[in-house]
Amino acid sequence: QEEGTLVMQHTQKEDRKKMQKERVQAMKMAEAKKEAVKDDDNVFDVSYETSQLQESEAAANSRDVRVEKLTMRAKGKILLDNASLSIVNGRRYGLVGPNGK
């Protein structure tokens, strides 16, 4: 019994270390990507996180769109930075800004 418990604790500890290592690696890769595209004038980049609400079954059947921490860059300029976006089904939306610059 005691040996099985030790093995289980050891495995859980290894799993936590592995998950932490994967999270750190993913964060480093995301940061490297941000740095790589920051200086490229020809790149169009979008990053976002979905809302926790979208993971529920009710939200899965919804036609609305909800995005958090939305960042958009085009030609080296930040258009939106950490914005929240909600698009409701049936409504009309537009994005207005300088054209051709």
Secondary structure as UniProt FT lines:
FT   HELIX           2..38
FT   TURN            41..42
FT   STRAND          44..50
FT   HELIX           52..55
FT   HELIX           57..60
FT   STRAND          65..74
FT   TURN            75..76
FT   STRAND          77..87
FT   TURN            89..90
//
